[in-house]
Every structure is written in structure tokens, then in C-alpha cells.
Amino acid sequence: MISIDLKHVDASSRRFHKTAVLLAEKASNNSSAHTMKFHPIIVNGKSRLTALTSTDRKPDSDFYTPYIVNASLSLEILLKWILYIEKNEWVRGHNLTTLFQQLTPASINLANSKFKELHKATPDYKSVKVKLKKESGITLNWSIASILSKSSLAFEQWRYAFEVKGKSCFLCYGEIYAALLYAKSEIGSS
């Protein structure tokens, strides 16, 4: 059994999240002062990158890969932290869908409820959903499980982004992170 220092897990989770937010601001050429949203970043085969944003500013593609690698690692650490609280065991692996599916039904329900609340508060999703389908052929159901199924291997796929792997997307980082953090706080306090 691996010994886990939860204070260090907390610090790592916060640091990767903070870095992901800064990189998302740069990637979308937007700032949190303008209600930063974490919009999809898509690979359309042959290494052509596109960011779908709700701003008129031109996205900065130099920040796409660092943002996705940090954000996906942040989600991975947060999911593993929740699993550790639930099972007293540190889980291995990078697949976000697999990690999410291992959560207890109570944690999944808490995260899904918070995600739906955050999703309803953001009107940009309808236009992003249409653009996503039109520009990349990717259809989504706006749920954590559906979004993670499209982004579940982001850390593995994007840290070596120069290895073309076909269509991939990474989306709703901010909302999923907030929903999982809410679930963690709820189960951690019980």
C-alpha cells in the first residue's frame, strides 16, 4: 500500500489547477476578469488545432497543449483524491473516464448535480455544441461522463501532441473541476 500525504495532494491539485487556469486564459486570449470559460480545444486530424471560444479575440495556439496537459493532470489528481477518500487506496492510471466510473454513486451524483447547475448558468454551451458538431463532427451530451469520454486520455494524448492521433477534444475543464471539487468537499466533510 502506498502512503499518501493528503496535504501534498491538496497542494498539487491546487497548483495544477491554478496553472491550468492561467494557461487557459492565454490559450483562449481571455482573462478571468472577463468570466473565463474553458472552451473546447479540438484536433482535426493532420495536426490542425482549433479552439472554439465565445470571444472575438484570436486564440493563442502556443498554449493549447500546456493547458490541456496541466488541466487533465489536475482532474486526474482530483479524481484520485476523491477515490482515496472513499476507498483509502491510491489508484493508478491516467484515464479520466475509468477514474470517474470508480467513484461511488453518491460522489457521481454530487458531481453531476453541481455540473448541471454550472452548465445551466453558462449560455455559451448551445453555440459551442453546434460549432463542435459542425467543425469536428463530435456530438456531445452535456454530462460529465459524456465529456470525459471524449477527453479521458487527454494527458496521454496531448503531452506528446506532435504524435498525430486523430480527432480528440478537451472541454469543460473549469466546470468539471468545480463539480468534482464540490463532491470532494461534500464527501470529505461527512
Number of C-alpha atoms within 10 A of each C-alpha: 6 8 8 13 8 12 9 10 15 13 11 16 19 15 14 20 24 15 16 25 22 16 22 29 22 18 26 27 18 22 15 11 7 9 8 17 23 22 21 22 24 23 21 18 13 11 15 11 16 18 20 19 22 16 13 9 10 12 20 17 16 11 18 23 22 19 25 26 21 24 28 28 22 24 27 23 23 23 25 24 23 25 21 16 15 16 13 14 15 15 16 9 9 19 18 24 20 16 22 24 12 17 18 13 10 12 22 19 13 18 26 19 16 19 24 16 13 15 17 10 10 11 9 14 16 11 12 16 17 15 17 20 12 11 12 17 12 16 15 14 9 15 17 20 18 14 20 23 18 19 23 25 19 24 23 14 19 24 14 12 17 10 11 16 15 13 17 22 25 27 20 21 25 20 21 24 21 16 24 24 19 18 22 21 12 14 14 11 7 5
